[in-house]
């Protein structure tokens, strides 16, 4: 089932102007605000900008095992044939590996690391589960970019996520610098929902994960938000962390350098915000893109 009323209409035949969000950004109560790991200033910054960044959140030494596993995946020909592995258009280089927490015990444990999980629970004000996980690769010289988009627009339309009560944790695996295509975000853009134009084709994910054309905000709305709020691109060494709200507009350029850029993404969703049927009217996307089989709350895992 799904909500009787679609509060975030999108994928329309005609352009509908952007409108202010109706959901809170910080969902925790007053007690959780003062008892969680994030300070009042950090919560206020997330509320205002739609993201937080932490340089060297994890030790580089701690990340070495993850980086080694990352390199092994690059050479795994069987993994490249998996439906959850997306290759660069027309090439054999990996663009994304989805469902990484279901492939790797090491990455699965990381989703439950209390250093991450307690911050997520504080912001979302509830227990959470993994809606989606992935590694985004950008090999040197060949890694393509990702168009500007709101994750929530896709998750709402194509997965049936009813409300804005989820967030992403992006963990830098290989250094993100100024020139190798770091994640870019528009501060404050999460405060507005931008409906997109165009019906969603069946099995749209098969093309959109390689090159997105449906669910891309119009340039006039993007320009308005960029001129008002600018763009930020948090950078850092392996182990740095960016947490961003599900409706924060983000994207990245292609990698024109010799230095590869690989980031890990864990998408946490509130257990009070589980999926309905897709609002675009299509069949649900595969489970590696949008978890439907297991919404059990994550429990902290001791390191």
Secondary structure, 3 states (H helix, E strand, C coil): CCCCCCCCCCCECCCCCCEECCCCCCCCCHHHHHHCCCCHHHHHHHHHHCEEEECCCCCHHHHHHHHHHHHHHHCCHHHHCCCCEEECCCCCCEEEEECHHHHCHHHHHHHCEHHHHHHHHHHHCCCEEEEEEEEEEECCCCCCCEEEECHHHHHHHHHCCCCCCEEEEEEECCCECCCCCCCEECCCHHHEECCCECCCCCCCHHHHCCCCCCCCCCHHHHHHHHHHHCCECCCECCCCEEEEECCCCEEECCCCCCCCEEEEEEEEEECCCCCCCCCCCCCCCCCCCCCCCCCCCCCCECC
